[in-house]
Amino acid sequence: MRKLAMVAAAAAFALAGCGERPQVVQYKQGTYQGKPDQPPYAVAPYDGNKQKWESDIRSRSQNQNEYKRTS
């Protein structure tokens, strides 16, 4: 009984790998097939206001500057 269970388990493990399909990507030369990129300031809360986005990035980097925070 134990030998039959071991054979059944081995057969189950051997057959488990047979169901995998090949994962092949077909590339088209010269075309980008991913999602379209947007500039970071094009989404909310900036809605295309590049100057506000740049000033927020500048102030964020100044807040992370330890020298500025301790002086």
Gaussian input, Z-matrix of N, CA and C with variables (Angstrom, degrees):
# hf/3-21g

backbone

0 1
 N
 C     1     B1
 C     2     B2     1     A1
 N     3     B3     2     A2     1     D1
 C     4     B4     3     A3     2     D2
 C     5     B5     4     A4     3     D3
 N     6     B6     5     A5     4     D4
 C     7     B7     6     A6     5     D5
 C     8     B8     7     A7     6     D6
 N     9     B9     8     A8     7     D7
 C    10    B10     9     A9     8     D8
 C    11    B11    10    A10     9     D9
 N    12    B12    11    A11    10    D10
 C    13    B13    12    A12    11    D11
 C    14    B14    13    A13    12    D12
 N    15    B15    14    A14    13    D13
 C    16    B16    15    A15    14    D14
 C    17    B17    16    A16    15    D15
 N    18    B18    17    A17    16    D16
 C    19    B19    18    A18    17    D17
 C    20    B20    19    A19    18    D18
 N    21    B21    20    A20    19    D19
 C    22    B22    21    A21    20    D20
 C    23    B23    22    A22    21    D21
 N    24    B24    23    A23    22    D22
 C    25    B25    24    A24    23    D23
 C    26    B26    25    A25    24    D24
 N    27    B27    26    A26    25    D25
 C    28    B28    27    A27    26    D26
 C    29    B29    28    A28    27    D27
 N    30    B30    29    A29    28    D28
 C    31    B31    30    A30    29    D29
 C    32    B32    31    A31    30    D30
 N    33    B33    32    A32    31    D31
 C    34    B34    33    A33    32    D32
 C    35    B35    34    A34    33    D33
 N    36    B36    35    A35    34    D34
 C    37    B37    36    A36    35    D35
 C    38    B38    37    A37    36    D36
 N    39    B39    38    A38    37    D37
 C    40    B40    39    A39    38    D38
 C    41    B41    40    A40    39    D39
 N    42    B42    41    A41    40    D40
 C    43    B43    42    A42    41    D41
 C    44    B44    43    A43    42    D42
 N    45    B45    44    A44    43    D43
 C    46    B46    45    A45    44    D44
 C    47    B47    46    A46    45    D45
 N    48    B48    47    A47    46    D46
 C    49    B49    48    A48    47    D47
 C    50    B50    49    A49    48    D48
 N    51    B51    50    A50    49    D49
 C    52    B52    51    A51    50    D50
 C    53    B53    52    A52    51    D51
 N    54    B54    53    A53    52    D52
 C    55    B55    54    A54    53    D53
 C    56    B56    55    A55    54    D54
 N    57    B57    56    A56    55    D55
 C    58    B58    57    A57    56    D56
 C    59    B59    58    A58    57    D57
 N    60    B60    59    A59    58    D58
 C    61    B61    60    A60    59    D59
 C    62    B62    61    A61    60    D60
 N    63    B63    62    A62    61    D61
 C    64    B64    63    A63    62    D62
 C    65    B65    64    A64    63    D63
 N    66    B66    65    A65    64    D64
 C    67    B67    66    A66    65    D65
 C    68    B68    67    A67    66    D66
 N    69    B69    68    A68    67    D67
 C    70    B70    69    A69    68    D68
 C    71    B71    70    A70    69    D69
 N    72    B72    71    A71    70    D70
 C    73    B73    72    A72    71    D71
 C    74    B74    73    A73    72    D72
 N    75    B75    74    A74    73    D73
 C    76    B76    75    A75    74    D74
 C    77    B77    76    A76    75    D75
 N    78    B78    77    A77    76    D76
 C    79    B79    78    A78    77    D77
 C    80    B80    79    A79    78    D78
 N    81    B81    80    A80    79    D79
 C    82    B82    81    A81    80    D80
 C    83    B83    82    A82    81    D81
 N    84    B84    83    A83    82    D82
 C    85    B85    84    A84    83    D83
 C    86    B86    85    A85    84    D84
 N    87    B87    86    A86    85    D85
 C    88    B88    87    A87    86    D86
 C    89    B89    88    A88    87    D87
 N    90    B90    89    A89    88    D88
 C    91    B91    90    A90    89    D89
 C    92    B92    91    A91    90    D90
 N    93    B93    92    A92    91    D91
 C    94    B94    93    A93    92    D92
 C    95    B95    94    A94    93    D93
 N    96    B96    95    A95    94    D94
 C    97    B97    96    A96    95    D95
 C    98    B98    97    A97    96    D96
 N    99    B99    98    A98    97    D97
 C   100   B100    99    A99    98    D98
 C   101   B101   100   A100    99    D99
 N   102   B102   101   A101   100   D100
 C   103   B103   102   A102   101   D101
 C   104   B104   103   A103   102   D102
 N   105   B105   104   A104   103   D103
 C   106   B106   105   A105   104   D104
 C   107   B107   106   A106   105   D105
 N   108   B108   107   A107   106   D106
 C   109   B109   108   A108   107   D107
 C   110   B110   109   A109   108   D108
 N   111   B111   110   A110   109   D109
 C   112   B112   111   A111   110   D110
 C   113   B113   112   A112   111   D111
 N   114   B114   113   A113   112   D112
 C   115   B115   114   A114   113   D113
 C   116   B116   115   A115   114   D114
 N   117   B117   116   A116   115   D115
 C   118   B118   117   A117   116   D116
 C   119   B119   118   A118   117   D117
 N   120   B120   119   A119   118   D118
 C   121   B121   120   A120   119   D119
 C   122   B122   121   A121   120   D120
 N   123   B123   122   A122   121   D121
 C   124   B124   123   A123   122   D122
 C   125   B125   124   A124   123   D123
 N   126   B126   125   A125   124   D124
 C   127   B127   126   A126   125   D125
 C   128   B128   127   A127   126   D126
 N   129   B129   128   A128   127   D127
 C   130   B130   129   A129   128   D128
 C   131   B131   130   A130   129   D129
 N   132   B132   131   A131   130   D130
 C   133   B133   132   A132   131   D131
 C   134   B134   133   A133   132   D132
 N   135   B135   134   A134   133   D133
 C   136   B136   135   A135   134   D134
 C   137   B137   136   A136   135   D135
 N   138   B138   137   A137   136   D136
 C   139   B139   138   A138   137   D137
 C   140   B140   139   A139   138   D138
 N   141   B141   140   A140   139   D139
 C   142   B142   141   A141   140   D140
 C   143   B143   142   A142   141   D141
 N   144   B144   143   A143   142   D142
 C   145   B145   144   A144   143   D143
 C   146   B146   145   A145   144   D144
 N   147   B147   146   A146   145   D145
 C   148   B148   147   A147   146   D146
 C   149   B149   148   A148   147   D147
 N   150   B150   149   A149   148   D148
 C   151   B151   150   A150   149   D149
 C   152   B152   151   A151   150   D150
 N   153   B153   152   A152   151   D151
 C   154   B154   153   A153   152   D152
 C   155   B155   154   A154   153   D153
 N   156   B156   155   A155   154   D154
 C   157   B157   156   A156   155   D155
 C   158   B158   157   A157   156   D156
 N   159   B159   158   A158   157   D157
 C   160   B160   159   A159   158   D158
 C   161   B161   160   A160   159   D159
 N   162   B162   161   A161   160   D160
 C   163   B163   162   A162   161   D161
 C   164   B164   163   A163   162   D162
 N   165   B165   164   A164   163   D163
 C   166   B166   165   A165   164   D164
 C   167   B167   166   A166   165   D165
 N   168   B168   167   A167   166   D166
 C   169   B169   168   A168   167   D167
 C   170   B170   169   A169   168   D168
 N   171   B171   170   A170   169   D169
 C   172   B172   171   A171   170   D170
 C   173   B173   172   A172   171   D171
 N   174   B174   173   A173   172   D172
 C   175   B175   174   A174   173   D173
 C   176   B176   175   A175   174   D174
 N   177   B177   176   A176   175   D175
 C   178   B178   177   A177   176   D176
 C   179   B179   178   A178   177   D177
 N   180   B180   179   A179   178   D178
 C   181   B181   180   A180   179   D179
 C   182   B182   181   A181   180   D180
 N   183   B183   182   A182   181   D181
 C   184   B184   183   A183   182   D182
 C   185   B185   184   A184   183   D183
 N   186   B186   185   A185   184   D184
 C   187   B187   186   A186   185   D185
 C   188   B188   187   A187   186   D186
 N   189   B189   188   A188   187   D187
 C   190   B190   189   A189   188   D188
 C   191   B191   190   A190   189   D189
 N   192   B192   191   A191   190   D190
 C   193   B193   192   A192   191   D191
 C   194   B194   193   A193   192   D192
 N   195   B195   194   A194   193   D193
 C   196   B196   195   A195   194   D194
 C   197   B197   196   A196   195   D195
 N   198   B198   197   A197   196   D196
 C   199   B199   198   A198   197   D197
 C   200   B200   199   A199   198   D198
 N   201   B201   200   A200   199   D199
 C   202   B202   201   A201   200   D200
 C   203   B203   202   A202   201   D201
 N   204   B204   203   A203   202   D202
 C   205   B205   204   A204   203   D203
 C   206   B206   205   A205   204   D204
 N   207   B207   206   A206   205   D205
 C   208   B208   207   A207   206   D206
 C   209   B209   208   A208   207   D207
 N   210   B210   209   A209   208   D208
 C   211   B211   210   A210   209   D209
 C   212   B212   211   A211   210   D210

   B1=1.4353
   B2=1.5316
   B3=1.3209
   B4=1.4620
   B5=1.5236
   B6=1.3378
   B7=1.4623
   B8=1.5226
   B9=1.3167
   B10=1.4591
   B11=1.5292
   B12=1.3210
   B13=1.4668
   B14=1.5241
   B15=1.3124
   B16=1.4682
   B17=1.5270
   B18=1.3193
   B19=1.4604
   B20=1.5250
   B21=1.3209
   B22=1.4658
   B23=1.5331
   B24=1.3204
   B25=1.4607
   B26=1.5242
   B27=1.3149
   B28=1.4639
   B29=1.5214
   B30=1.3300
   B31=1.4625
   B32=1.5275
   B33=1.3121
   B34=1.4664
   B35=1.5262
   B36=1.3213
   B37=1.4733
   B38=1.5251
   B39=1.3113
   B40=1.4670
   B41=1.5180
   B42=1.3153
   B43=1.4561
   B44=1.5271
   B45=1.3085
   B46=1.4665
   B47=1.5233
   B48=1.3109
   B49=1.4601
   B50=1.5147
   B51=1.3071
   B52=1.4600
   B53=1.5209
   B54=1.3236
   B55=1.4461
   B56=1.5139
   B57=1.2977
   B58=1.4527
   B59=1.5284
   B60=1.3159
   B61=1.4631
   B62=1.5191
   B63=1.3200
   B64=1.4678
   B65=1.5267
   B66=1.3285
   B67=1.4503
   B68=1.5183
   B69=1.3160
   B70=1.4553
   B71=1.5233
   B72=1.3230
   B73=1.4572
   B74=1.5188
   B75=1.3135
   B76=1.4556
   B77=1.5249
   B78=1.3217
   B79=1.4581
   B80=1.5182
   B81=1.3108
   B82=1.4529
   B83=1.5218
   B84=1.2998
   B85=1.4548
   B86=1.5245
   B87=1.3255
   B88=1.4521
   B89=1.5125
   B90=1.3091
   B91=1.4563
   B92=1.5204
   B93=1.3210
   B94=1.4583
   B95=1.5132
   B96=1.3300
   B97=1.4465
   B98=1.5253
   B99=1.3141
   B100=1.4560
   B101=1.5123
   B102=1.3005
   B103=1.4576
   B104=1.5179
   B105=1.3191
   B106=1.4715
   B107=1.5203
   B108=1.3108
   B109=1.4550
   B110=1.5176
   B111=1.3211
   B112=1.4507
   B113=1.5128
   B114=1.3221
   B115=1.4559
   B116=1.5330
   B117=1.3206
   B118=1.4687
   B119=1.5211
   B120=1.3128
   B121=1.4574
   B122=1.5278
   B123=1.3192
   B124=1.4639
   B125=1.5212
   B126=1.3175
   B127=1.4668
   B128=1.5231
   B129=1.3226
   B130=1.4637
   B131=1.5187
   B132=1.2602
   B133=1.4529
   B134=1.5282
   B135=1.3112
   B136=1.4676
   B137=1.5255
   B138=1.3084
   B139=1.4681
   B140=1.5245
   B141=1.3228
   B142=1.4609
   B143=1.5130
   B144=1.3250
   B145=1.4595
   B146=1.5289
   B147=1.3247
   B148=1.4583
   B149=1.5248
   B150=1.3288
   B151=1.4618
   B152=1.5283
   B153=1.3279
   B154=1.4713
   B155=1.5257
   B156=1.3285
   B157=1.4605
   B158=1.5233
   B159=1.3489
   B160=1.4658
   B161=1.5185
   B162=1.3370
   B163=1.4670
   B164=1.5278
   B165=1.3302
   B166=1.4640
   B167=1.5244
   B168=1.3293
   B169=1.4687
   B170=1.5276
   B171=1.3356
   B172=1.4621
   B173=1.5252
   B174=1.3274
   B175=1.4683
   B176=1.5242
   B177=1.3163
   B178=1.4660
   B179=1.5187
   B180=1.3187
   B181=1.4622
   B182=1.5242
   B183=1.3338
   B184=1.4648
   B185=1.5275
   B186=1.3235
   B187=1.4630
   B188=1.5239
   B189=1.3294
   B190=1.4595
   B191=1.5287
   B192=1.3136
   B193=1.4540
   B194=1.5318
   B195=1.3225
   B196=1.4580
   B197=1.5240
   B198=1.3112
   B199=1.4557
   B200=1.5184
   B201=1.3325
   B202=1.4583
   B203=1.5315
   B204=1.3105
   B205=1.4681
   B206=1.5108
   B207=1.3356
   B208=1.4628
   B209=1.5102
   B210=1.3269
   B211=1.4567
   B212=1.5012
   A1=110.79
   A2=114.79
   A3=119.78
   A4=110.96
   A5=116.24
   A6=120.75
   A7=110.30
   A8=117.82
   A9=122.07
   A10=110.69
   A11=116.88
   A12=120.78
   A13=110.50
   A14=117.76
   A15=121.10
   A16=110.54
   A17=117.81
   A18=121.96
   A19=109.61
   A20=116.91
   A21=120.72
   A22=110.54
   A23=117.30
   A24=120.95
   A25=110.64
   A26=117.55
   A27=121.08
   A28=110.54
   A29=116.88
   A30=120.39
   A31=110.35
   A32=116.52
   A33=119.92
   A34=110.61
   A35=117.55
   A36=120.65
   A37=111.37
   A38=116.99
   A39=120.24
   A40=111.19
   A41=117.41
   A42=121.19
   A43=112.79
   A44=118.40
   A45=121.45
   A46=111.56
   A47=117.91
   A48=120.91
   A49=114.09
   A50=118.16
   A51=120.60
   A52=113.34
   A53=118.15
   A54=120.34
   A55=114.61
   A56=119.33
   A57=121.09
   A58=110.70
   A59=115.02
   A60=120.39
   A61=109.35
   A62=118.09
   A63=119.31
   A64=110.55
   A65=116.24
   A66=122.20
   A67=108.77
   A68=116.10
   A69=122.02
   A70=108.48
   A71=116.01
   A72=121.17
   A73=108.27
   A74=116.37
   A75=120.49
   A76=107.84
   A77=116.55
   A78=122.03
   A79=110.44
   A80=115.97
   A81=121.66
   A82=106.77
   A83=116.49
   A84=121.73
   A85=110.88
   A86=115.72
   A87=121.25
   A88=115.49
   A89=118.88
   A90=119.93
   A91=109.84
   A92=114.94
   A93=121.34
   A94=107.71
   A95=117.28
   A96=120.42
   A97=112.79
   A98=117.56
   A99=120.55
   A100=111.74
   A101=114.99
   A102=118.98
   A103=109.34
   A104=117.87
   A105=119.41
   A106=111.05
   A107=116.04
   A108=121.32
   A109=110.40
   A110=115.43
   A111=121.89
   A112=108.15
   A113=117.80
   A114=118.42
   A115=109.66
   A116=118.17
   A117=120.12
   A118=113.44
   A119=118.94
   A120=121.05
   A121=112.17
   A122=118.40
   A123=121.24
   A124=112.68
   A125=118.09
   A126=121.32
   A127=110.17
   A128=116.34
   A129=121.35
   A130=108.88
   A131=121.38
   A132=131.28
   A133=113.65
   A134=119.00
   A135=121.04
   A136=112.74
   A137=119.06
   A138=124.05
   A139=113.34
   A140=116.35
   A141=121.38
   A142=114.84
   A143=118.97
   A144=122.34
   A145=108.82
   A146=115.70
   A147=121.19
   A148=112.01
   A149=117.98
   A150=120.73
   A151=110.97
   A152=117.93
   A153=120.29
   A154=109.89
   A155=116.82
   A156=119.66
   A157=110.77
   A158=116.73
   A159=120.17
   A160=111.60
   A161=117.92
   A162=119.31
   A163=110.85
   A164=118.01
   A165=120.41
   A166=111.41
   A167=117.57
   A168=120.94
   A169=109.97
   A170=116.52
   A171=120.31
   A172=111.81
   A173=117.02
   A174=119.37
   A175=111.02
   A176=117.16
   A177=119.55
   A178=111.40
   A179=116.26
   A180=118.36
   A181=111.10
   A182=117.50
   A183=119.48
   A184=110.99
   A185=117.96
   A186=120.77
   A187=112.19
   A188=116.62
   A189=119.78
   A190=112.16
   A191=117.34
   A192=122.02
   A193=108.45
   A194=117.04
   A195=121.55
   A196=112.26
   A197=117.31
   A198=119.11
   A199=110.81
   A200=117.39
   A201=121.28
   A202=110.85
   A203=117.43
   A204=121.07
   A205=112.09
   A206=118.77
   A207=120.83
   A208=112.76
   A209=119.97
   A210=119.73
   A211=111.85
   D1=-41.55
   D2=-179.76
   D3=-67.03
   D4=-38.32
   D5=179.75
   D6=-66.76
   D7=-38.39
   D8=178.18
   D9=-64.63
   D10=-38.63
   D11=178.24
   D12=-66.92
   D13=-38.44
   D14=179.13
   D15=-67.85
   D16=-40.00
   D17=178.56
   D18=-65.97
   D19=-41.58
   D20=179.10
   D21=-64.49
   D22=-40.84
   D23=178.88
   D24=-66.31
   D25=-41.04
   D26=178.60
   D27=-64.97
   D28=-38.98
   D29=178.73
   D30=-67.16
   D31=-38.37
   D32=178.79
   D33=-64.72
   D34=-42.59
   D35=178.12
   D36=-66.81
   D37=-36.69
   D38=-179.69
   D39=-69.02
   D40=-37.73
   D41=-179.10
   D42=-80.87
   D43=-15.82
   D44=-177.88
   D45=-65.11
   D46=-31.94
   D47=-179.11
   D48=-83.52
   D49=-7.96
   D50=-176.57
   D51=-77.92
   D52=-19.64
   D53=-174.80
   D54=-87.00
   D55=-0.11
   D56=-177.16
   D57=-78.66
   D58=131.09
   D59=177.88
   D60=-92.04
   D61=150.03
   D62=177.97
   D63=-67.04
   D64=140.51
   D65=-179.47
   D66=-108.88
   D67=88.25
   D68=-175.92
   D69=-113.12
   D70=129.30
   D71=178.16
   D72=-95.77
   D73=134.79
   D74=178.06
   D75=-101.97
   D76=111.75
   D77=-178.71
   D78=-89.32
   D79=142.23
   D80=172.14
   D81=-107.14
   D82=122.59
   D83=-174.24
   D84=-61.96
   D85=128.08
   D86=173.95
   D87=84.70
   D88=3.78
   D89=179.35
   D90=-123.47
   D91=142.29
   D92=176.56
   D93=-95.68
   D94=123.13
   D95=-174.12
   D96=-104.07
   D97=6.98
   D98=-179.22
   D99=-86.84
   D100=-168.67
   D101=179.91
   D102=-75.46
   D103=147.25
   D104=-178.69
   D105=-68.02
   D106=137.49
   D107=-179.17
   D108=-83.20
   D109=146.08
   D110=175.02
   D111=-123.66
   D112=148.70
   D113=174.30
   D114=-66.36
   D115=151.84
   D116=-174.93
   D117=-63.79
   D118=-22.35
   D119=-179.07
   D120=-88.85
   D121=2.13
   D122=-178.30
   D123=-84.49
   D124=-13.56
   D125=-178.15
   D126=-100.73
   D127=167.67
   D128=179.58
   D129=-61.55
   D130=145.99
   D131=8.39
   D132=-92.03
   D133=6.22
   D134=-174.35
   D135=-90.47
   D136=-32.00
   D137=177.14
   D138=49.42
   D139=43.37
   D140=175.43
   D141=92.87
   D142=0.95
   D143=-179.85
   D144=-84.09
   D145=93.61
   D146=-174.35
   D147=-69.16
   D148=-36.56
   D149=-178.72
   D150=-65.03
   D151=-42.01
   D152=178.82
   D153=-65.75
   D154=-39.74
   D155=178.77
   D156=-62.61
   D157=-44.60
   D158=179.80
   D159=-63.97
   D160=-39.68
   D161=179.51
   D162=-68.51
   D163=-36.58
   D164=176.77
   D165=-66.01
   D166=-38.90
   D167=177.51
   D168=-65.29
   D169=-42.15
   D170=177.94
   D171=-61.62
   D172=-45.39
   D173=-179.66
   D174=-68.19
   D175=-34.31
   D176=177.03
   D177=-64.22
   D178=-42.09
   D179=-179.88
   D180=-68.75
   D181=-31.66
   D182=176.57
   D183=-70.47
   D184=-33.70
   D185=177.58
   D186=-70.09
   D187=-22.22
   D188=178.38
   D189=-91.32
   D190=-1.84
   D191=-179.73
   D192=-82.81
   D193=110.88
   D194=-176.96
   D195=-64.45
   D196=-33.20
   D197=-179.96
   D198=-65.20
   D199=-41.31
   D200=178.92
   D201=-68.85
   D202=-35.67
   D203=-176.79
   D204=-71.04
   D205=-31.51
   D206=-175.93
   D207=-91.55
   D208=-16.56
   D209=-177.68
   D210=-86.71

